[in-house]
Amino acid sequence: MNMSRTRGTRQRLVVIGGDAAGMSAASQARRLKGQELEIVAFERGHFTSYSACGIPYWVGGDVAGRDELIARTPEEHRARGIDLRLRTEVTEIDTAGRRVRARDVDSGAESWTSYDHLVIATGARPVRPDLPGADAPGVHGVQTLDDGQALLDTLTGTRGRRAVVVGAGYIGVEMAEALIHRGYEVTVVNRGGAPMSTLDADMGRLVREAMSGMGITMVDDAEVTKVLTGDDGRVRAVATQDAEYPADVVVLGIGVRPETALARAAGLPLGDHGGLLTDLAMRVRGHEDIWAGGDCVEVLDLVSGRERHIPLGTHANKHGQVIGTNIGGGYATFPGVVGTAVSKVCDLEIARTGLREKDARRAGLQYVTVTIESTSRAGYYPGASPMTVKMLAERRTGRLLGVQIVGREGAGKRVDIAAVALTAGLTVEQVAHLDLGYAPPFSPVWDPVQVAARKAAVAVREAP
């Protein structure tokens, strides 16, 4: 066993995790500190700095190849003086000794490396249900490029064309589309009453209707009880309490959880959702020399004032920039999020920001809701498509609390108007009077978000 020590005045930054948050932190610290800082990064997979959000589009054929999802290769990181060690998994954090134990995945060799600054960017792991057969060949989670490659290998090596997706969140919906594009018969088994639990159920039902219209078989209110296998040990079906659904491949789209087993074992503070807790500078609470970012942390929700776990690459990159700036001698903070997300299934765009109804109730807020139908362009302009906008506003104050949008082309990115309004703490009255761009090819005279805001302002005034 080998022990690495920090020598002289040169400090060492150790990074656990080679994707968005970890390598953004390493790169930013290198820019600011130059060669004054030694940087060692451990990554248990084969790839670094890639877009996990792009995996469904790679699997579905919209993206030509895996390499297009890689923003910066290991060789590029090494050329900048970062000692990047692939296929190396950190197995222990010794906070008292300021060191980490790492194991070479291929050889099994272990060594300790000391640190002056430690960045934990271990990401999230797919939820894998504890069911009979869940580990059978042909059953896939999709979180890393290695996962995506394994799924593609199965798809190209399987004769059958039946796929079952378990779960109907973002990953489940996007993977259902990818499999449709590859010519599979797709069944989505969903524990909830409608897909996209990040939406309220009434908006989720719009997504369900669109998915069914695209040839996807939707099975709602169904709990998977086991994965059935054939004589060859491979998956052959997914079973619920009431039925069996034949499958040549199964994709788990149940969601992800923070990958914080290392942090938990080291006694670092975790929140209610299992993510690491940090201060605004992304420093782990109670630890001056440990930082954390990306899908393994919880962040402040600016609307509810509570901590949330929101695994998105946009946040991870920002976390990394903040961490790297602070380690590099500068000053930066990550103030929080409003919970903005956008997705699509075929030509249907799905977006949300802020609070759902159950989030508002959980936070103890009283609210009004409105739902409106509008179009992406002036109704007379060619290509105008329908969209539905749902808006929540706080009772009495009129403060905007949340927006959900479901529609075709031109619908999804309108959520950014609401995201800015939520961040600024605007009321629905103020949103209704925002000076937004207008021309018939882009919007009706009253943008759909403002139509909803006008209606919400009336609801606030009339609320008892």
C-alpha positions as CSV (number, residue, x, y, z in Angstrom):
1,M,0.0,0.0,0.0
2,N,1.3,3.4,-1.0
3,M,0.8,6.8,0.8
4,S,1.0,10.0,-1.2
5,R,1.7,13.2,0.9
6,T,1.5,16.9,0.2
7,R,5.0,18.3,0.1
8,G,6.4,21.8,0.5
9,T,4.1,24.7,0.0
10,R,2.3,23.3,-3.1
11,Q,-1.2,22.4,-2.1
12,R,-3.1,19.4,-3.5
13,L,-6.7,19.3,-4.6
14,V,-8.3,15.9,-4.8
15,V,-11.5,15.4,-6.9
16,I,-13.8,12.4,-6.6
17,G,-15.8,12.2,-9.8
18,G,-14.7,13.1,-13.3
19,D,-17.9,14.5,-14.8
20,A,-19.5,18.0,-14.8
21,A,-19.1,19.3,-11.2
22,G,-15.8,17.6,-10.5
23,M,-13.9,18.5,-13.6
24,S,-15.4,22.0,-13.8
25,A,-14.1,22.6,-10.3
26,A,-10.7,21.2,-11.2
27,S,-10.5,23.3,-14.5
28,Q,-11.5,26.5,-12.8
29,A,-9.1,26.0,-9.9
30,R,-6.3,25.3,-12.5
31,R,-7.1,28.5,-14.4
32,L,-6.9,30.6,-11.2
33,K,-4.0,29.0,-9.4
34,G,-1.9,27.7,-12.3
35,Q,0.7,25.2,-11.4
36,E,0.7,26.3,-7.8
37,L,-2.0,23.7,-7.2
38,E,-1.5,20.0,-7.7
39,I,-4.8,18.4,-8.9
40,V,-5.6,14.7,-8.7
41,A,-8.9,13.5,-10.0
42,F,-10.4,10.0,-9.6
43,E,-13.1,8.6,-11.9
44,R,-14.3,5.0,-11.7
45,G,-15.6,5.0,-15.3
46,H,-14.0,5.3,-18.7
47,F,-15.1,8.9,-19.6
48,T,-15.0,12.4,-18.3
49,S,-16.9,15.7,-18.8
50,Y,-19.8,14.2,-20.8
51,S,-23.5,15.0,-21.2
52,A,-25.6,12.4,-19.4
53,C,-28.7,14.3,-20.5
54,G,-27.8,13.4,-24.1
55,I,-27.7,9.6,-23.6
56,P,-31.4,9.1,-24.6
57,Y,-30.8,11.0,-27.9
58,W,-27.7,9.0,-28.6
59,V,-29.6,5.7,-27.9
60,G,-32.4,6.9,-30.1
61,G,-30.1,7.9,-33.0
62,D,-30.6,11.7,-32.9
63,V,-27.0,12.0,-31.8
64,A,-24.6,10.1,-34.2
65,G,-22.1,8.8,-31.7
66,R,-21.0,8.6,-28.1
67,D,-18.0,11.0,-28.6
68,E,-20.3,13.8,-29.5
69,L,-21.5,13.8,-25.9
70,I,-18.0,14.3,-24.5
71,A,-17.2,17.9,-23.8
72,R,-13.5,17.3,-22.7
73,T,-11.6,14.1,-23.0
74,P,-9.2,12.7,-20.3
75,E,-6.3,13.6,-22.5
76,E,-7.4,17.2,-22.7
77,H,-7.7,17.4,-18.9
78,R,-4.2,15.8,-18.5
79,A,-2.8,18.3,-21.0
80,R,-3.8,21.0,-18.5
81,G,-1.8,19.4,-15.7
82,I,-4.6,17.5,-14.0
83,D,-3.6,14.0,-12.8
84,L,-6.7,12.2,-14.0
85,R,-7.0,8.5,-12.9
86,L,-9.7,6.6,-14.8
87,R,-11.1,3.3,-13.7
88,T,-10.1,4.3,-10.1
89,E,-12.8,4.2,-7.4
90,V,-12.5,6.0,-4.1
91,T,-13.5,3.6,-1.4
92,E,-12.9,5.7,1.8
93,I,-12.6,9.3,2.9
94,D,-10.5,9.8,6.1
95,T,-11.5,13.4,7.1
96,A,-9.3,13.3,10.2
97,G,-6.2,12.3,8.2
98,R,-7.2,14.4,5.2
99,R,-6.7,11.6,2.8
100,V,-8.7,9.2,0.5
101,R,-8.3,5.6,-0.2
102,A,-8.6,4.6,-3.9
103,R,-8.8,1.2,-5.7
104,D,-7.8,0.5,-9.2
105,V,-11.0,-1.2,-10.6
106,D,-9.1,-3.5,-13.0
107,S,-6.1,-4.6,-10.8
108,G,-7.6,-4.2,-7.3
109,A,-4.5,-2.3,-6.1
110,E,-5.2,0.3,-3.4
111,S,-3.4,3.5,-2.3
112,W,-4.0,6.5,-0.1
113,T,-3.7,10.1,-1.4
114,S,-3.7,13.1,0.9
115,Y,-5.4,16.3,0.2
116,D,-5.5,20.0,1.2
117,H,-8.8,20.5,-0.6
118,L,-11.3,17.7,-1.4
119,V,-14.1,18.0,-3.9
120,I,-16.9,15.3,-3.7
121,A,-18.7,15.1,-7.1
122,T,-19.9,11.5,-7.0
123,G,-23.1,12.2,-8.8
124,A,-26.3,10.1,-8.5
125,R,-27.1,6.5,-9.1
126,P,-30.2,5.1,-10.9
127,V,-32.8,3.7,-8.5
128,R,-32.7,-0.1,-9.0
129,P,-35.6,-1.8,-7.4
130,D,-35.0,-4.7,-5.0
131,L,-36.9,-7.2,-7.1
132,P,-36.4,-10.8,-8.3
133,G,-34.6,-10.6,-11.6
134,A,-33.7,-6.9,-11.6
135,D,-30.1,-7.8,-12.2
136,A,-30.8,-10.1,-15.1
137,P,-29.1,-9.5,-18.5
138,G,-31.2,-7.2,-20.6
139,V,-32.2,-4.9,-17.6
140,H,-30.5,-1.5,-17.8
141,G,-30.2,1.7,-15.8
142,V,-29.1,4.7,-17.8
143,Q,-26.9,7.2,-16.0
144,T,-23.4,7.1,-17.5
145,L,-21.9,6.7,-20.9
146,D,-20.9,3.2,-19.9
147,D,-24.6,2.5,-19.1
148,G,-25.6,3.9,-22.5
149,Q,-23.1,1.8,-24.3
150,A,-24.3,-1.3,-22.5
151,L,-27.9,-0.6,-23.5
152,L,-26.9,-0.1,-27.1
153,D,-25.0,-3.3,-27.1
154,T,-28.1,-5.1,-25.9
155,L,-30.3,-3.4,-28.5
156,T,-28.1,-4.4,-31.3
157,G,-27.6,-7.9,-30.1
158,T,-31.2,-8.7,-29.3
159,R,-33.6,-10.2,-32.0
160,G,-36.8,-9.3,-30.3
161,R,-38.4,-5.8,-30.6
162,R,-40.3,-5.5,-27.3
163,A,-39.2,-3.0,-24.7
164,V,-40.6,-2.2,-21.3
165,V,-39.6,1.0,-19.5
166,V,-40.2,1.0,-15.8
167,G,-41.0,4.5,-14.6
168,A,-42.3,7.6,-16.4
169,G,-40.2,10.4,-15.1
170,Y,-37.8,12.4,-17.4
171,I,-35.5,9.4,-18.1
172,G,-38.4,7.0,-18.6
173,V,-40.2,9.3,-21.0
174,E,-37.1,10.1,-23.0
175,M,-36.0,6.5,-23.2
176,A,-39.5,5.5,-24.4
177,E,-39.1,7.9,-27.2
178,A,-35.6,6.6,-28.0
179,L,-36.8,3.1,-28.2
180,I,-39.8,4.1,-30.4
181,H,-37.2,5.7,-32.8
182,R,-35.3,2.4,-32.9
183,G,-38.4,0.5,-33.9
184,Y,-39.4,-1.1,-30.7
185,E,-42.8,-1.8,-29.3
186,V,-42.7,0.2,-26.1
187,T,-44.7,-0.3,-22.9
188,V,-44.2,2.1,-20.0
189,V,-45.1,0.8,-16.6
190,N,-45.7,3.7,-14.2
191,R,-46.4,3.5,-10.5
192,G,-48.3,6.8,-10.5
193,G,-51.6,7.8,-12.1
194,A,-49.9,9.8,-14.9
195,P,-46.4,10.2,-16.3
196,M,-44.0,13.0,-15.2
197,S,-44.6,13.2,-11.5
198,T,-42.7,16.5,-11.6
199,L,-45.9,17.9,-13.0
200,D,-49.3,18.1,-11.3
201,A,-51.5,15.1,-12.3
202,D,-53.8,17.2,-14.6
203,M,-50.8,18.3,-16.7
204,G,-49.3,14.8,-16.6
205,R,-52.4,13.4,-18.2
206,L,-51.7,15.6,-21.2
207,V,-48.4,13.9,-21.5
208,R,-50.0,10.5,-21.2
209,E,-52.4,11.3,-24.1
210,A,-49.6,12.4,-26.3
211,M,-47.5,9.3,-25.5
212,S,-50.4,7.0,-26.2
213,G,-51.0,8.8,-29.5
214,M,-47.4,8.1,-30.5
215,G,-47.9,4.3,-30.1
216,I,-46.5,3.9,-26.6
217,T,-48.5,1.6,-24.4
218,M,-49.0,3.3,-21.0
219,V,-49.7,1.3,-17.9
220,D,-50.4,3.6,-14.9
221,D,-51.1,2.8,-11.2
222,A,-49.0,-0.4,-11.6
223,E,-46.2,-1.6,-9.4
224,V,-43.6,-3.9,-10.8
225,T,-43.3,-7.0,-8.6
226,K,-40.6,-9.0,-10.5
227,V,-38.6,-9.3,-13.6
228,L,-39.1,-12.7,-15.3
229,T,-36.3,-14.5,-17.1
230,G,-36.1,-17.2,-19.6
231,D,-34.1,-20.5,-19.7
232,D,-31.1,-18.5,-20.8
233,G,-31.3,-16.2,-17.8
234,R,-32.1,-13.2,-19.8
235,V,-35.1,-11.0,-19.2
236,R,-38.3,-12.1,-20.9
237,A,-41.1,-10.1,-19.2
238,V,-41.9,-7.6,-16.4
239,A,-44.7,-8.6,-14.0
240,T,-47.0,-6.5,-12.0
241,Q,-49.7,-7.7,-9.5
242,D,-52.2,-8.0,-12.3
243,A,-50.3,-8.7,-15.6
244,E,-47.1,-9.6,-17.4
245,Y,-45.6,-7.5,-20.1
246,P,-43.2,-9.3,-22.5
247,A,-39.8,-7.7,-22.9
248,D,-36.6,-8.3,-24.8
249,V,-35.1,-5.4,-23.0
250,V,-36.0,-3.5,-19.9
251,V,-35.0,0.1,-19.1
252,L,-35.2,1.4,-15.5
253,G,-36.4,5.0,-15.5
254,I,-37.5,5.2,-11.9
255,G,-35.2,8.1,-11.1
256,V,-31.9,8.6,-9.3
257,R,-30.7,9.2,-5.8
258,P,-27.6,11.0,-4.6
259,E,-24.5,8.8,-4.6
260,T,-23.4,9.6,-1.1
261,A,-22.4,6.3,0.5
262,L,-18.8,7.5,0.8
263,A,-19.9,10.7,2.4
264,R,-22.2,8.9,4.8
265,A,-19.5,6.5,5.9
266,A,-17.2,9.5,6.5
267,G,-19.8,11.1,8.8
268,L,-20.5,14.1,6.5
269,P,-23.8,15.9,6.8
270,L,-26.7,14.7,4.6
271,G,-30.1,16.2,4.1
272,D,-33.6,14.6,4.0
273,H,-33.2,13.5,0.4
274,G,-29.8,11.8,1.1
275,G,-27.7,14.6,-0.6
276,L,-24.7,16.3,0.9
277,L,-25.4,19.7,2.6
278,T,-23.2,22.6,1.8
279,D,-23.1,26.3,2.5
280,L,-23.6,28.9,-0.3
281,A,-19.9,28.6,-1.3
282,M,-20.5,24.8,-1.9
283,R,-18.3,23.9,1.1
284,V,-19.6,20.9,3.0
285,R,-21.1,22.2,6.3
286,G,-18.7,21.9,9.2
287,H,-15.7,21.1,7.0
288,E,-13.4,23.9,5.8
289,D,-11.4,21.8,3.4
290,I,-14.2,19.7,1.8
291,W,-16.5,20.8,-1.0
292,A,-19.3,19.1,-2.9
293,G,-21.3,19.7,-6.0
294,G,-23.5,18.2,-8.7
295,D,-26.0,15.4,-8.3
296,C,-24.7,14.3,-4.9
297,V,-25.8,17.5,-3.1
298,E,-29.0,19.2,-2.0
299,V,-29.6,22.8,-2.9
300,L,-31.8,25.6,-1.6
301,D,-35.2,26.1,-3.3
302,L,-35.6,29.8,-3.6
303,V,-39.4,29.5,-3.8
304,S,-40.2,27.2,-0.9
305,G,-37.1,28.0,1.2
306,R,-36.4,24.3,1.6
307,E,-33.5,22.0,0.5
308,R,-34.1,19.9,-2.6
309,H,-32.3,17.3,-4.6
310,I,-32.4,18.3,-8.3
311,P,-30.0,16.3,-10.5
312,L,-29.3,18.5,-13.5
313,G,-26.1,19.1,-15.5
314,T,-26.8,22.9,-15.5
315,H,-26.5,23.0,-11.7
316,A,-23.5,20.7,-11.7
317,N,-21.5,22.9,-14.0
318,K,-22.4,26.0,-11.9
319,H,-21.4,24.2,-8.7
320,G,-18.1,23.3,-10.2
321,Q,-17.4,26.9,-11.2
322,V,-18.2,28.1,-7.7
323,I,-16.1,25.5,-6.0
324,G,-13.1,26.0,-8.4
325,T,-13.3,29.8,-7.9
326,N,-13.2,29.5,-4.1
327,I,-10.4,26.9,-4.1
328,G,-8.5,29.1,-6.5
329,G,-8.5,32.1,-4.2
330,G,-11.6,33.9,-5.5
331,Y,-15.1,34.3,-4.2
332,A,-18.3,32.8,-5.5
333,T,-21.6,31.5,-4.2
334,F,-24.4,29.3,-5.6
335,P,-27.6,31.1,-4.4
336,G,-30.1,28.3,-5.1
337,V,-32.6,27.1,-7.7
338,V,-36.2,27.5,-8.7
339,G,-36.6,23.9,-10.1
340,T,-36.6,24.6,-13.8
341,A,-36.6,21.6,-16.2
342,V,-37.6,20.9,-19.8
343,S,-38.0,17.7,-21.7
344,K,-39.7,16.3,-24.8
345,V,-41.2,13.1,-26.0
346,C,-41.3,13.0,-29.8
347,D,-42.8,16.5,-30.7
348,L,-44.3,17.1,-27.3
349,E,-42.5,19.7,-25.1
350,I,-42.8,19.5,-21.4
351,A,-41.6,22.2,-19.0
352,R,-41.9,23.2,-15.4
353,T,-40.4,25.6,-12.9
354,G,-41.2,26.5,-9.3
355,L,-43.7,24.5,-7.1
356,R,-46.3,22.0,-7.9
357,E,-49.5,22.0,-5.9
358,K,-48.2,19.4,-3.5
359,D,-44.9,21.3,-3.0
360,A,-46.9,24.4,-2.1
361,R,-49.0,22.5,0.4
362,R,-45.9,20.9,1.9
363,A,-44.3,24.3,2.3
364,G,-47.5,25.6,4.1
365,L,-48.4,28.1,1.3
366,Q,-51.9,29.0,0.4
367,Y,-52.3,29.4,-3.4
368,V,-54.6,29.7,-6.4
369,T,-54.2,27.9,-9.7
370,V,-55.2,28.7,-13.2
371,T,-54.9,26.8,-16.5
372,I,-55.1,28.3,-19.9
373,E,-55.0,27.2,-23.5
374,S,-53.0,29.2,-26.0
375,T,-50.8,28.9,-29.1
376,S,-47.1,29.2,-29.8
377,R,-47.6,31.9,-32.5
378,A,-50.3,34.2,-33.6
379,G,-53.3,31.9,-34.4
380,Y,-53.4,33.0,-38.0
381,Y,-49.6,32.5,-38.6
382,P,-48.6,29.2,-40.2
383,G,-47.3,26.6,-37.8
384,A,-49.1,27.9,-34.7
385,S,-49.4,25.0,-32.3
386,P,-51.5,24.6,-29.1
387,M,-50.1,24.7,-25.6
388,T,-51.4,24.4,-22.1
389,V,-50.0,26.6,-19.3
390,K,-50.7,26.0,-15.6
391,M,-49.8,28.7,-13.1
392,L,-49.7,28.8,-9.3
393,A,-49.7,32.1,-7.3
394,E,-49.7,32.7,-3.6
395,R,-53.0,33.7,-2.2
396,R,-53.3,37.4,-1.1
397,T,-49.7,38.4,-2.2
398,G,-50.0,37.2,-5.8
399,R,-46.4,36.0,-5.7
400,L,-45.7,33.6,-8.6
401,L,-45.1,30.1,-7.2
402,G,-44.9,27.9,-10.2
403,V,-45.5,27.3,-13.9
404,Q,-46.0,24.1,-16.0
405,I,-46.2,24.0,-19.8
406,V,-47.2,21.2,-22.1
407,G,-47.3,21.8,-25.9
408,R,-45.6,21.4,-29.2
409,E,-42.8,23.4,-30.8
410,G,-42.2,26.7,-29.2
411,A,-43.8,25.7,-25.8
412,G,-41.0,24.4,-23.7
413,K,-38.5,27.2,-23.5
414,R,-41.2,29.7,-22.5
415,V,-40.7,28.3,-19.0
416,D,-37.6,30.5,-18.8
417,I,-39.8,33.6,-18.5
418,A,-41.3,32.1,-15.4
419,A,-37.9,31.0,-14.1
420,V,-36.6,34.5,-14.2
421,A,-39.8,35.9,-12.6
422,L,-39.6,33.3,-9.8
423,T,-35.9,34.1,-9.1
424,A,-36.8,37.8,-9.0
425,G,-39.8,37.2,-6.7
426,L,-42.3,38.8,-9.1
427,T,-46.0,38.7,-8.6
428,V,-48.3,37.4,-11.3
429,E,-49.5,41.0,-11.9
430,Q,-45.9,42.0,-12.7
431,V,-45.4,39.0,-15.0
432,A,-48.5,40.0,-16.9
433,H,-47.0,43.4,-17.6
434,L,-43.5,42.2,-18.6
435,D,-42.2,43.8,-21.8
436,L,-41.7,40.6,-23.8
437,G,-40.8,40.4,-27.5
438,Y,-43.7,40.0,-29.9
439,A,-44.1,39.3,-33.6
440,P,-46.7,36.9,-35.2
441,P,-44.1,34.2,-36.0
442,F,-43.0,34.0,-32.4
443,S,-46.0,34.7,-30.2
444,P,-49.6,35.9,-29.9
445,V,-49.9,39.5,-28.8
446,W,-50.3,38.2,-25.3
447,D,-47.7,35.6,-24.7
448,P,-49.2,32.4,-23.2
449,V,-47.3,32.8,-19.9
450,Q,-48.8,36.3,-19.6
451,V,-52.3,35.1,-20.5
452,A,-51.9,32.7,-17.5
453,A,-50.5,35.5,-15.3
454,R,-53.5,37.8,-16.1
455,K,-55.9,35.1,-15.2
456,A,-54.0,34.3,-12.0
457,A,-54.0,37.9,-11.0
458,V,-57.8,37.9,-11.3
459,A,-57.9,34.7,-9.2
460,V,-55.8,36.3,-6.5
461,R,-58.0,39.4,-6.3
462,E,-61.1,37.2,-6.1
463,A,-59.8,34.7,-3.6
464,P,-61.5,34.9,-0.2
